[in-house]
């Protein structure tokens, strides 16, 4: 007895006697699946050659404005500094929680090299201290104890590392998408040096970033 060679495509048995039309349909389906996989792989690759290490690259419009990053809350959260009014005589420059996010690829690169790659975006979403305050320092009680607790979000700032665009401010540019409740601006212009970059240039401890505030999360957990 002679056995007929057989293979299977998408659950269909294909032999030498399979009609040409059925065979062609199976091949087309397989080609479509392969093409879809390739598209998915391409989508995961960096889209901007200026930022080869970054999967969610900064996007600038024709005016040179930074387009608001999409889904930044799904990025890596690295910290939330807080300097409330109640501890600064009611005159805190930044009284909100500063929830800081960075792209996963930038986070991974920093852990591997100790440097932020070109195209790094640090997104700072502001979150008001929740009230009403129960003490003069602005704190109040929750079941966990007395403290400061996050309230409504109230603003969005983004810094971008690009040594060509922002060479005059040590490779970083700073953008404000409004200090108000969402929705935030769809695109924002570069802020003057005196508003943001100047403070970072004078005080930031590493590559224009206050890294010491985020080290506990930037450093891998000991095992």
TIMIFI-646768 format. One record per atom (N, C-alpha, C): residue number from 1; x, y, z; residue in three letters. Coordinates in steps of 0.1 Angstrom, whole numbers, plus 5000, padded with zeros to 4 digits. Layout:
[site NUM [X Y Z] ala]
...
//
This chain:
[site 1 [5009 4988 5000] unk]
[site 1 [5000 5000 5000] unk]
[site 1 [5009 5012 5000] unk]
[site 2 [5006 5022 4991] unk]
[site 2 [5014 5034 4990] unk]
[site 2 [5007 5045 4998] unk]
[site 3 [5015 5052 5007] unk]
[site 3 [5010 5063 5015] unk]
[site 3 [5011 5076 5007] unk]
[site 4 [5001 5084 5008] unk]
[site 4 [5001 5097 5001] unk]
[site 4 [5007 5108 5011] unk]
[site 5 [5017 5115 5007] unk]
[site 5 [5023 5125 5015] unk]
[site 5 [5012 5136 5019] unk]
[site 6 [5012 5140 5032] unk]
[site 6 [5002 5149 5036] unk]
[site 6 [5007 5159 5046] unk]
[site 7 [5002 5171 5046] unk]
[site 7 [5005 5181 5056] unk]
[site 7 [4992 5188 5060] unk]
[site 8 [4993 5197 5070] unk]
[site 8 [4981 5203 5075] unk]
[site 8 [4983 5218 5076] unk]
[site 9 [4974 5226 5070] unk]
[site 9 [4974 5241 5071] unk]
[site 9 [4961 5246 5077] unk]
[site 10 [4962 5252 5089] unk]
[site 10 [4950 5257 5095] unk]
[site 10 [4939 5246 5097] unk]
[site 11 [4944 5234 5100] unk]
[site 11 [4935 5223 5103] unk]
[site 11 [4930 5216 5091] unk]
[site 12 [4934 5220 5079] unk]
[site 12 [4930 5213 5066] unk]
[site 12 [4941 5204 5062] unk]
[site 13 [4937 5192 5059] unk]
[site 13 [4947 5182 5054] unk]
[site 13 [4950 5184 5039] unk]
[site 14 [4963 5186 5036] unk]
[site 14 [4967 5189 5023] unk]
[site 14 [4975 5177 5017] unk]
[site 15 [4970 5172 5006] unk]
[site 15 [4977 5160 5000] unk]
[site 15 [4979 5164 4985] unk]
[site 16 [4986 5155 4978] unk]
[site 16 [4988 5157 4964] unk]
[site 16 [4976 5158 4956] unk]
[site 17 [4965 5152 4961] unk]
[site 17 [4952 5152 4954] unk]
[site 17 [4943 5164 4958] unk]
[site 18 [4948 5172 4967] unk]
[site 18 [4939 5184 4971] unk]
[site 18 [4937 5193 4960] unk]
[site 19 [4924 5197 4958] unk]
[site 19 [4921 5206 4946] unk]
[site 19 [4929 5219 4947] unk]
[site 20 [4933 5224 4935] unk]
[site 20 [4942 5235 4935] unk]
[site 20 [4935 5247 4941] unk]
[site 21 [4922 5249 4940] unk]
[site 21 [4915 5261 4946] unk]
[site 21 [4917 5261 4961] unk]
[site 22 [4914 5249 4967] unk]
[site 22 [4915 5248 4982] unk]
[site 22 [4929 5250 4987] unk]
[site 23 [4939 5245 4979] unk]
[site 23 [4953 5247 4983] unk]
[site 23 [4957 5262 4982] unk]
[site 24 [4952 5268 4972] unk]
[site 24 [4955 5283 4970] unk]
[site 24 [4949 5291 4982] unk]
[site 25 [4937 5287 4986] unk]
[site 25 [4931 5295 4997] unk]
[site 25 [4939 5293 5010] unk]
[site 26 [4944 5281 5012] unk]
[site 26 [4952 5278 5024] unk]
[site 26 [4965 5286 5024] unk]
[site 27 [4971 5287 5012] unk]
[site 27 [4984 5294 5011] unk]
[site 27 [4982 5309 5013] unk]
[site 28 [4971 5314 5008] unk]
[site 28 [4968 5328 5009] unk]
[site 28 [4966 5332 5024] unk]
[site 29 [4958 5323 5031] unk]
[site 29 [4956 5325 5045] unk]
[site 29 [4969 5325 5053] unk]
[site 30 [4977 5315 5050] unk]
[site 30 [4990 5315 5057] unk]
[site 30 [4999 5327 5054] unk]
[site 31 [4998 5332 5042] unk]
[site 31 [5006 5344 5038] unk]
[site 31 [5001 5356 5046] unk]
[site 32 [4988 5357 5047] unk]
[site 32 [4982 5368 5055] unk]
[site 32 [4986 5368 5069] unk]
[site 33 [4986 5356 5075] unk]
[site 33 [4991 5355 5089] unk]
[site 33 [5005 5359 5091] unk]
[site 34 [5013 5354 5081] unk]
[site 34 [5028 5358 5082] unk]
[site 34 [5030 5373 5080] unk]
[site 35 [5022 5379 5071] unk]
[site 35 [5023 5393 5069] unk]
[site 35 [5019 5401 5081] unk]
[site 36 [5008 5396 5088] unk]
[site 36 [5003 5402 5100] unk]
[site 36 [5013 5402 5111] unk]
[site 37 [5020 5391 5112] unk]
[site 37 [5031 5389 5122] unk]
[site 37 [5042 5399 5119] unk]
[site 38 [5045 5401 5107] unk]
[site 38 [5056 5410 5103] unk]
[site 38 [5052 5424 5107] unk]
[site 39 [5040 5428 5104] unk]
[site 39 [5035 5441 5107] unk]
[site 39 [5036 5444 5122] unk]
[site 40 [5032 5434 5130] unk]
[site 40 [5032 5435 5144] unk]
[site 40 [5047 5437 5149] unk]
[site 41 [5056 5430 5143] unk]
[site 41 [5070 5431 5147] unk]
[site 41 [5075 5444 5144] unk]
[site 42 [5071 5450 5132] unk]
[site 42 [5076 5463 5128] unk]
[site 42 [5070 5474 5137] unk]
[site 43 [5058 5472 5141] unk]
[site 43 [5052 5482 5150] unk]
[site 43 [5059 5482 5163] unk]
[site 44 [5065 5472 5168] unk]
[site 44 [5072 5472 5180] unk]
[site 44 [5086 5478 5179] unk]
[site 45 [5091 5480 5167] unk]
[site 45 [5104 5486 5165] unk]
[site 45 [5103 5501 5167] unk]
[site 46 [5115 5507 5170] unk]
[site 46 [5115 5522 5171] unk]
[site 46 [5110 5528 5157] unk]
[site 47 [5102 5538 5158] unk]
[site 47 [5097 5545 5146] unk]
[site 47 [5105 5557 5141] unk]
[site 48 [5114 5562 5150] unk]
[site 48 [5121 5574 5147] unk]
[site 48 [5136 5571 5147] unk]
[site 49 [5143 5572 5136] unk]
[site 49 [5157 5569 5136] unk]
[site 49 [5165 5578 5145] unk]
[site 50 [5160 5590 5148] unk]
[site 50 [5167 5599 5157] unk]
[site 50 [5168 5593 5171] unk]
[site 51 [5159 5584 5175] unk]
[site 51 [5159 5579 5188] unk]
[site 51 [5159 5563 5187] unk]
[site 52 [5170 5557 5183] unk]
[site 52 [5170 5543 5180] unk]
[site 52 [5167 5534 5192] unk]
[site 53 [5169 5539 5205] unk]
[site 53 [5166 5531 5216] unk]
[site 53 [5152 5532 5222] unk]
[site 54 [5144 5541 5216] unk]
[site 54 [5131 5544 5222] unk]
[site 54 [5120 5539 5214] unk]
[site 55 [5110 5532 5221] unk]
[site 55 [5099 5526 5213] unk]
[site 55 [5087 5536 5213] unk]
[site 56 [5086 5545 5223] unk]
[site 56 [5076 5556 5222] unk]
[site 56 [5083 5569 5221] unk]
[site 57 [5086 5573 5209] unk]
[site 57 [5095 5584 5206] unk]
[site 57 [5088 5597 5207] unk]
[site 58 [5095 5608 5211] unk]
[site 58 [5089 5621 5211] unk]
[site 58 [5084 5625 5197] unk]
[site 59 [5073 5632 5196] unk]
[site 59 [5067 5636 5183] unk]
[site 59 [5066 5651 5184] unk]
[site 60 [5071 5658 5173] unk]
[site 60 [5070 5672 5172] unk]
[site 60 [5062 5676 5160] unk]
[site 61 [5053 5686 5161] unk]
[site 61 [5046 5690 5150] unk]
[site 61 [5053 5701 5141] unk]
[site 62 [5047 5706 5131] unk]
[site 62 [5053 5715 5122] unk]
[site 62 [5058 5728 5129] unk]
[site 63 [5051 5732 5140] unk]
[site 63 [5055 5743 5148] unk]
[site 63 [5067 5741 5158] unk]
[site 64 [5071 5729 5158] unk]
[site 64 [5082 5725 5168] unk]
[site 64 [5076 5722 5182] unk]
[site 65 [5063 5721 5183] unk]
[site 65 [5057 5718 5196] unk]
[site 65 [5057 5703 5198] unk]
[site 66 [5058 5700 5211] unk]
[site 66 [5058 5685 5215] unk]
[site 66 [5044 5681 5215] unk]
[site 67 [5041 5670 5208] unk]
[site 67 [5027 5664 5209] unk]
[site 67 [5026 5656 5222] unk]
[site 68 [5015 5658 5229] unk]
[site 68 [5012 5651 5241] unk]
[site 68 [5015 5636 5240] unk]
[site 69 [5023 5630 5248] unk]
[site 69 [5025 5616 5248] unk]
[site 69 [5012 5608 5251] unk]
[site 70 [5010 5598 5244] unk]
[site 70 [4998 5589 5245] unk]
[site 70 [5001 5578 5255] unk]
[site 71 [4991 5576 5264] unk]
[site 71 [4991 5565 5273] unk]
[site 71 [5003 5565 5282] unk]
[site 72 [5008 5577 5286] unk]
[site 72 [5020 5577 5295] unk]
[site 72 [5018 5571 5308] unk]
[site 73 [5005 5570 5313] unk]
[site 73 [5003 5563 5326] unk]
[site 73 [5006 5548 5325] unk]
[site 74 [5008 5543 5313] unk]
[site 74 [5012 5529 5312] unk]
[site 74 [5027 5527 5312] unk]
[site 75 [5035 5538 5313] unk]
[site 75 [5049 5537 5313] unk]
[site 75 [5054 5534 5327] unk]
[site 76 [5067 5534 5329] unk]
[site 76 [5073 5530 5342] unk]
[site 76 [5072 5542 5351] unk]
[site 77 [5065 5540 5363] unk]
[site 77 [5064 5551 5373] unk]
[site 77 [5077 5550 5381] unk]
[site 78 [5084 5562 5383] unk]
[site 78 [5096 5562 5390] unk]
[site 78 [5096 5570 5403] unk]
[site 79 [5085 5577 5406] unk]
[site 79 [5085 5584 5419] unk]
[site 79 [5074 5595 5419] unk]
[site 80 [5072 5601 5431] unk]
[site 80 [5062 5611 5433] unk]
[site 80 [5066 5621 5444] unk]
[site 81 [5076 5630 5441] unk]
[site 81 [5080 5639 5451] unk]
[site 81 [5069 5648 5455] unk]
[site 82 [5069 5653 5468] unk]
[site 82 [5058 5662 5473] unk]
[site 82 [5064 5673 5482] unk]
[site 83 [5061 5685 5479] unk]
[site 83 [5065 5697 5488] unk]
[site 83 [5053 5705 5491] unk]
[site 84 [5044 5701 5500] unk]
[site 84 [5031 5707 5502] unk]
[site 84 [5032 5722 5508] unk]
[site 85 [5022 5729 5505] unk]
[site 85 [5021 5743 5511] unk]
[site 85 [5023 5743 5526] unk]
[site 86 [5017 5733 5532] unk]
[site 86 [5016 5733 5547] unk]
[site 86 [5030 5732 5553] unk]
[site 87 [5040 5727 5546] unk]
[site 87 [5054 5726 5551] unk]
[site 87 [5063 5737 5546] unk]
[site 88 [5057 5746 5538] unk]
[site 88 [5065 5757 5532] unk]
[site 88 [5059 5771 5534] unk]
[site 89 [5052 5773 5545] unk]
[site 89 [5046 5786 5548] unk]
[site 89 [5036 5790 5538] unk]
[site 90 [5030 5780 5531] unk]
[site 90 [5020 5784 5521] unk]
[site 90 [5025 5789 5508] unk]
[site 91 [5039 5787 5506] unk]
[site 91 [5045 5793 5494] unk]
[site 91 [5053 5782 5486] unk]
[site 92 [5049 5770 5487] unk]
[site 92 [5056 5760 5479] unk]
[site 92 [5055 5763 5464] unk]
[site 93 [5066 5762 5457] unk]
[site 93 [5066 5763 5443] unk]
[site 93 [5059 5752 5436] unk]
[site 94 [5060 5740 5442] unk]
[site 94 [5054 5728 5436] unk]
[site 94 [5046 5721 5447] unk]
[site 95 [5034 5725 5450] unk]
[site 95 [5027 5719 5461] unk]
[site 95 [5020 5706 5459] unk]
[site 96 [5021 5701 5446] unk]
[site 96 [5013 5689 5443] unk]
[site 96 [5023 5677 5443] unk]
[site 97 [5017 5665 5443] unk]
[site 97 [5024 5653 5441] unk]
[site 97 [5029 5654 5426] unk]
[site 98 [5042 5650 5424] unk]
[site 98 [5047 5650 5410] unk]
[site 98 [5049 5635 5406] unk]
[site 99 [5039 5630 5399] unk]
[site 99 [5039 5616 5395] unk]
[site 99 [5047 5615 5382] unk]
[site 100 [5059 5609 5383] unk]
[site 100 [5068 5609 5372] unk]
[site 100 [5069 5595 5365] unk]
[site 101 [5067 5596 5352] unk]
[site 101 [5067 5584 5343] unk]
[site 101 [5078 5585 5333] unk]
[site 102 [5084 5574 5329] unk]
[site 102 [5094 5574 5318] unk]
[site 102 [5091 5562 5309] unk]
[site 103 [5095 5563 5296] unk]
[site 103 [5092 5551 5287] unk]
[site 103 [5100 5539 5292] unk]
[site 104 [5093 5527 5290] unk]
[site 104 [5100 5515 5294] unk]
[site 104 [5114 5513 5288] unk]
[site 105 [5116 5516 5276] unk]
[site 105 [5129 5514 5269] unk]
[site 105 [5139 5523 5275] unk]
[site 106 [5135 5536 5279] unk]
[site 106 [5145 5545 5285] unk]
[site 106 [5148 5540 5299] unk]
[site 107 [5139 5535 5306] unk]
[site 107 [5141 5530 5319] unk]
[site 107 [5151 5518 5319] unk]
[site 108 [5148 5509 5309] unk]
[site 108 [5157 5497 5307] unk]
[site 108 [5171 5502 5304] unk]
[site 109 [5172 5512 5295] unk]
[site 109 [5186 5516 5291] unk]
[site 109 [5193 5523 5302] unk]
[site 110 [5186 5530 5310] unk]
[site 110 [5193 5537 5322] unk]
[site 110 [5198 5526 5331] unk]
[site 111 [5190 5516 5334] unk]
[site 111 [5195 5505 5343] unk]
[site 111 [5207 5498 5337] unk]
[site 112 [5207 5497 5324] unk]
[site 112 [5219 5490 5318] unk]
[site 112 [5231 5498 5317] unk]
[site 113 [5230 5511 5315] unk]
[site 113 [5241 5520 5312] unk]
[site 113 [5244 5531 5322] unk]
[site 114 [5234 5534 5330] unk]
[site 114 [5235 5546 5338] unk]
[site 114 [5233 5559 5331] unk]
[site 115 [5228 5559 5319] unk]
[site 115 [5226 5571 5311] unk]
[site 115 [5212 5570 5304] unk]
[site 116 [5206 5582 5303] unk]
[site 116 [5193 5583 5297] unk]
[site 116 [5196 5585 5282] unk]
[site 117 [5189 5576 5273] unk]
[site 117 [5192 5577 5259] unk]
[site 117 [5185 5589 5252] unk]
[site 118 [5189 5592 5240] unk]
[site 118 [5183 5602 5232] unk]
[site 118 [5168 5598 5230] unk]
[site 119 [5159 5608 5232] unk]
[site 119 [5145 5605 5231] unk]
[site 119 [5138 5602 5243] unk]
[site 120 [5145 5601 5255] unk]
[site 120 [5139 5599 5267] unk]
[site 120 [5129 5610 5270] unk]
[site 121 [5117 5606 5274] unk]
[site 121 [5107 5616 5279] unk]
[site 121 [5104 5613 5294] unk]
[site 122 [5104 5623 5302] unk]
[site 122 [5100 5622 5316] unk]
[site 122 [5087 5630 5317] unk]
[site 123 [5076 5623 5320] unk]
[site 123 [5063 5629 5321] unk]
[site 123 [5060 5631 5335] unk]
[site 124 [5057 5643 5339] unk]
[site 124 [5053 5647 5353] unk]
[site 124 [5039 5651 5353] unk]
[site 125 [5030 5643 5358] unk]
[site 125 [5016 5646 5360] unk]
[site 125 [5014 5651 5374] unk]
[site 126 [5008 5663 5376] unk]
[site 126 [5006 5669 5389] unk]
[site 126 [4993 5664 5395] unk]
[site 127 [4994 5662 5408] unk]
[site 127 [4982 5657 5415] unk]
[site 127 [4981 5664 5428] unk]
[site 128 [4970 5671 5430] unk]
[site 128 [4968 5680 5442] unk]
[site 128 [4967 5671 5455] unk]
[site 129 [4971 5678 5466] unk]
[site 129 [4969 5671 5479] unk]
[site 129 [4954 5671 5482] unk]
[site 130 [4949 5660 5485] unk]
[site 130 [4935 5659 5488] unk]
[site 130 [4931 5666 5501] unk]
[site 131 [4919 5672 5501] unk]
[site 131 [4914 5679 5513] unk]
[site 131 [4901 5673 5517] unk]
[site 132 [4895 5679 5527] unk]
[site 132 [4899 5692 5534] unk]
[site 132 [4910 5689 5544] unk]
[site 133 [4919 5698 5546] unk]
[site 133 [4929 5697 5556] unk]
[site 133 [4923 5697 5570] unk]
[site 134 [4929 5689 5579] unk]
[site 134 [4924 5688 5593] unk]
[site 134 [4934 5695 5603] unk]
[site 135 [4946 5698 5597] unk]
[site 135 [4957 5704 5606] unk]
[site 135 [4963 5716 5598] unk]
[site 136 [4969 5725 5606] unk]
[site 136 [4975 5737 5599] unk]
[site 136 [4985 5734 5588] unk]
[site 137 [4992 5722 5589] unk]
[site 137 [5002 5719 5579] unk]
[site 137 [4996 5713 5567] unk]
[site 138 [4983 5712 5566] unk]
[site 138 [4976 5707 5554] unk]
[site 138 [4973 5692 5554] unk]
[site 139 [4978 5685 5565] unk]
[site 139 [4976 5671 5565] unk]
[site 139 [4962 5667 5571] unk]
[site 140 [4958 5655 5570] unk]
[site 140 [4946 5650 5575] unk]
[site 140 [4947 5635 5578] unk]
[site 141 [4936 5629 5583] unk]
[site 141 [4937 5615 5587] unk]
[site 141 [4930 5607 5576] unk]
[site 142 [4935 5595 5574] unk]
[site 142 [4929 5584 5567] unk]
[site 142 [4931 5572 5576] unk]
[site 143 [4924 5561 5573] unk]
[site 143 [4925 5549 5582] unk]
[site 143 [4940 5545 5584] unk]
[site 144 [4949 5547 5575] unk]
[site 144 [4963 5544 5576] unk]
[site 144 [4970 5553 5585] unk]
[site 145 [4965 5565 5588] unk]
[site 145 [4971 5574 5597] unk]
[site 145 [4971 5588 5592] unk]
[site 146 [4978 5597 5598] unk]
[site 146 [4978 5611 5594] unk]
[site 146 [4989 5613 5583] unk]
[site 147 [4985 5621 5573] unk]
[site 147 [4994 5623 5562] unk]
[site 147 [4989 5632 5551] unk]
[site 148 [4995 5631 5539] unk]
[site 148 [4991 5638 5527] unk]
[site 148 [4987 5628 5517] unk]
[site 149 [4975 5630 5511] unk]
[site 149 [4969 5620 5502] unk]
[site 149 [4966 5626 5489] unk]
[site 150 [4968 5618 5478] unk]
[site 150 [4966 5623 5465] unk]
[site 150 [4951 5626 5461] unk]
[site 151 [4949 5638 5455] unk]
[site 151 [4936 5642 5451] unk]
[site 151 [4935 5643 5436] unk]
[site 152 [4927 5652 5430] unk]
[site 152 [4926 5653 5416] unk]
[site 152 [4939 5657 5409] unk]
[site 153 [4940 5652 5396] unk]
[site 153 [4952 5656 5388] unk]
[site 153 [4950 5670 5383] unk]
[site 154 [4961 5677 5382] unk]
[site 154 [4960 5692 5379] unk]
[site 154 [4971 5697 5371] unk]
[site 155 [4976 5690 5361] unk]
[site 155 [4986 5695 5352] unk]
[site 155 [4996 5685 5347] unk]
[site 156 [5003 5689 5336] unk]
[site 156 [5011 5679 5329] unk]
[site 156 [5024 5687 5324] unk]
[site 157 [5035 5682 5327] unk]
[site 157 [5048 5687 5322] unk]
[site 157 [5056 5675 5316] unk]
[site 158 [5064 5678 5306] unk]
[site 158 [5072 5668 5300] unk]
[site 158 [5086 5673 5296] unk]
[site 159 [5096 5666 5300] unk]
[site 159 [5110 5669 5296] unk]
[site 159 [5114 5659 5285] unk]
[site 160 [5122 5663 5276] unk]
[site 160 [5127 5655 5264] unk]
[site 160 [5142 5656 5263] unk]
[site 161 [5149 5645 5262] unk]
[site 161 [5163 5645 5259] unk]
[site 161 [5165 5644 5244] unk]
[site 162 [5171 5655 5239] unk]
[site 162 [5175 5655 5224] unk]
[site 162 [5187 5665 5223] unk]
[site 163 [5199 5659 5221] unk]
[site 163 [5211 5668 5221] unk]
[site 163 [5212 5677 5209] unk]
[site 164 [5204 5675 5199] unk]
[site 164 [5205 5684 5187] unk]
[site 164 [5195 5695 5189] unk]
[site 165 [5183 5692 5194] unk]
[site 165 [5173 5702 5196] unk]
[site 165 [5176 5712 5207] unk]
[site 166 [5181 5706 5218] unk]
[site 166 [5183 5713 5231] unk]
[site 166 [5197 5714 5236] unk]
[site 167 [5206 5716 5227] unk]
[site 167 [5220 5716 5230] unk]
[site 167 [5223 5728 5240] unk]
[site 168 [5216 5739 5239] unk]
[site 168 [5219 5751 5247] unk]
[site 168 [5214 5749 5262] unk]
[site 169 [5206 5739 5264] unk]
[site 169 [5201 5736 5278] unk]
[site 169 [5205 5722 5282] unk]
[site 170 [5218 5719 5279] unk]
[site 170 [5223 5706 5283] unk]
[site 170 [5215 5694 5279] unk]
[site 171 [5210 5695 5266] unk]
[site 171 [5204 5684 5259] unk]
[site 171 [5189 5681 5263] unk]
[site 172 [5183 5689 5272] unk]
[site 172 [5170 5686 5276] unk]
[site 172 [5161 5698 5273] unk]
[site 173 [5148 5696 5268] unk]
[site 173 [5138 5706 5266] unk]
[site 173 [5126 5703 5275] unk]
[site 174 [5119 5714 5279] unk]
[site 174 [5109 5713 5289] unk]
[site 174 [5096 5719 5283] unk]
[site 175 [5085 5712 5285] unk]
[site 175 [5072 5715 5280] unk]
[site 175 [5061 5715 5290] unk]
[site 176 [5052 5724 5289] unk]
[site 176 [5041 5725 5299] unk]
[site 176 [5027 5724 5291] unk]
[site 177 [5020 5713 5294] unk]
[site 177 [5007 5711 5288] unk]
[site 177 [4995 5716 5296] unk]
[site 178 [4998 5726 5304] unk]
[site 178 [4988 5734 5313] unk]
[site 178 [4988 5728 5327] unk]
[site 179 [4987 5737 5336] unk]
[site 179 [4986 5734 5350] unk]
[site 179 [4971 5736 5354] unk]
[site 180 [4963 5726 5350] unk]
[site 180 [4948 5727 5352] unk]
[site 180 [4943 5712 5350] unk]
[site 181 [4931 5710 5354] unk]
[site 181 [4925 5697 5352] unk]
[site 181 [4924 5693 5338] unk]
[site 182 [4925 5680 5335] unk]
[site 182 [4924 5675 5321] unk]
[site 182 [4911 5680 5315] unk]
[site 183 [4910 5680 5301] unk]
[site 183 [4920 5676 5292] unk]
[site 183 [4932 5686 5291] unk]
[site 184 [4944 5680 5289] unk]
[site 184 [4956 5688 5287] unk]
[site 184 [4957 5692 5273] unk]
[site 185 [4966 5702 5270] unk]
[site 185 [4969 5706 5257] unk]
[site 185 [4973 5694 5248] unk]
[site 186 [4969 5694 5235] unk]
[site 186 [4973 5684 5226] unk]
[site 186 [4988 5685 5222] unk]
[site 187 [4993 5697 5222] unk]
[site 187 [5007 5700 5219] unk]
[site 187 [5012 5712 5227] unk]
[site 188 [5025 5713 5231] unk]
[site 188 [5030 5723 5239] unk]
[site 188 [5043 5729 5233] unk]
[site 189 [5045 5742 5235] unk]
[site 189 [5057 5748 5230] unk]
[site 189 [5068 5747 5241] unk]
[site 190 [5081 5749 5237] unk]
[site 190 [5092 5748 5246] unk]
[site 190 [5091 5760 5256] unk]
[site 191 [5094 5757 5268] unk]
[site 191 [5093 5767 5279] unk]
[site 191 [5106 5775 5279] unk]
[site 192 [5106 5788 5283] unk]
[site 192 [5118 5796 5284] unk]
[site 192 [5128 5790 5294] unk]
[site 193 [5140 5792 5293] unk]
[site 193 [5151 5786 5301] unk]
[site 193 [5148 5789 5316] unk]
[site 194 [5144 5802 5319] unk]
[site 194 [5141 5806 5333] unk]
[site 194 [5130 5798 5340] unk]
[site 195 [5121 5792 5332] unk]
[site 195 [5110 5785 5339] unk]
[site 195 [5114 5771 5344] unk]
[site 196 [5122 5764 5336] unk]
[site 196 [5124 5750 5340] unk]
[site 196 [5139 5746 5338] unk]
[site 197 [5144 5748 5326] unk]
[site 197 [5158 5743 5324] unk]
[site 197 [5168 5749 5333] unk]
[site 198 [5166 5762 5336] unk]
[site 198 [5176 5769 5344] unk]
[site 198 [5178 5763 5358] unk]
[site 199 [5167 5759 5364] unk]
[site 199 [5167 5753 5377] unk]
[site 199 [5174 5739 5377] unk]
[site 200 [5171 5731 5366] unk]
[site 200 [5177 5718 5364] unk]
[site 200 [5192 5720 5362] unk]
[site 201 [5196 5730 5354] unk]
[site 201 [5210 5732 5351] unk]
[site 201 [5218 5735 5364] unk]
[site 202 [5211 5743 5373] unk]
[site 202 [5218 5747 5385] unk]
[site 202 [5218 5737 5396] unk]
[site 203 [5208 5728 5396] unk]
[site 203 [5206 5720 5408] unk]
[site 203 [5205 5705 5406] unk]
[site 204 [5202 5700 5394] unk]
[site 204 [5200 5686 5392] unk]
[site 204 [5213 5679 5393] unk]
[site 205 [5212 5667 5399] unk]
[site 205 [5225 5660 5403] unk]
[site 205 [5230 5651 5392] unk]
[site 206 [5223 5648 5382] unk]
[site 206 [5228 5639 5372] unk]
[site 206 [5220 5641 5359] unk]
[site 207 [5227 5645 5348] unk]
[site 207 [5222 5647 5335] unk]
[site 207 [5208 5654 5335] unk]
[site 208 [5208 5665 5342] unk]
[site 208 [5196 5674 5343] unk]
[site 208 [5184 5667 5350] unk]
[site 209 [5186 5656 5357] unk]
[site 209 [5175 5649 5363] unk]
[site 209 [5179 5648 5378] unk]
[site 210 [5168 5650 5386] unk]
[site 210 [5170 5649 5401] unk]
[site 210 [5170 5634 5404] unk]
[site 211 [5180 5627 5400] unk]
[site 211 [5180 5612 5401] unk]
[site 211 [5179 5607 5415] unk]
[site 212 [5184 5614 5425] unk]
[site 212 [5184 5609 5438] unk]
[site 212 [5170 5607 5443] unk]
[site 213 [5160 5615 5438] unk]
[site 213 [5146 5613 5442] unk]
[site 213 [5140 5600 5436] unk]
[site 214 [5146 5595 5426] unk]
[site 214 [5140 5583 5420] unk]
[site 214 [5149 5570 5421] unk]
[site 215 [5160 5571 5427] unk]
[site 215 [5169 5560 5428] unk]
[site 215 [5163 5548 5434] unk]
[site 216 [5155 5549 5445] unk]
[site 216 [5149 5537 5450] unk]
[site 216 [5141 5528 5440] unk]
[site 217 [5136 5534 5430] unk]
[site 217 [5129 5526 5420] unk]
[site 217 [5138 5524 5408] unk]
[site 218 [5147 5533 5404] unk]
[site 218 [5156 5531 5393] unk]
[site 218 [5165 5519 5396] unk]
[site 219 [5169 5517 5408] unk]
[site 219 [5178 5506 5412] unk]
[site 219 [5170 5493 5412] unk]
[site 220 [5176 5482 5407] unk]
[site 220 [5169 5469 5408] unk]
[site 220 [5168 5465 5422] unk]
[site 221 [5158 5457 5425] unk]
[site 221 [5156 5451 5438] unk]
[site 221 [5167 5441 5441] unk]
[site 222 [5173 5441 5453] unk]
[site 222 [5183 5431 5456] unk]
[site 222 [5177 5417 5457] unk]
[site 223 [5184 5407 5453] unk]
[site 223 [5179 5393 5454] unk]
[site 223 [5188 5385 5462] unk]
//
